[in-house]
């Protein structure tokens, strides 16, 4: 199974390991971090390292939309 994180139709991250993408997607959507730790993760990892921007981010499984989340503006 191929899992992907996409934003604006562009694949940001792809993996077949079934663990990485769901965990990172939850990180991006604020399910694994809160407060300053979440803001730091979004600022440094999502924006600077991954090239994401505020808005909708999507999790796909085998090319089919599984769920959407939102990256907030900081």
Buried (B, 14 or more C-beta within 10 A) or exposed (E): EEBBBBBEEEEBBEBEEEEBBBEBBBBBBBEBBEEEEBBEBBEEBBBEEBEBEEEEBBBBBEEEEBEEBEBEEE
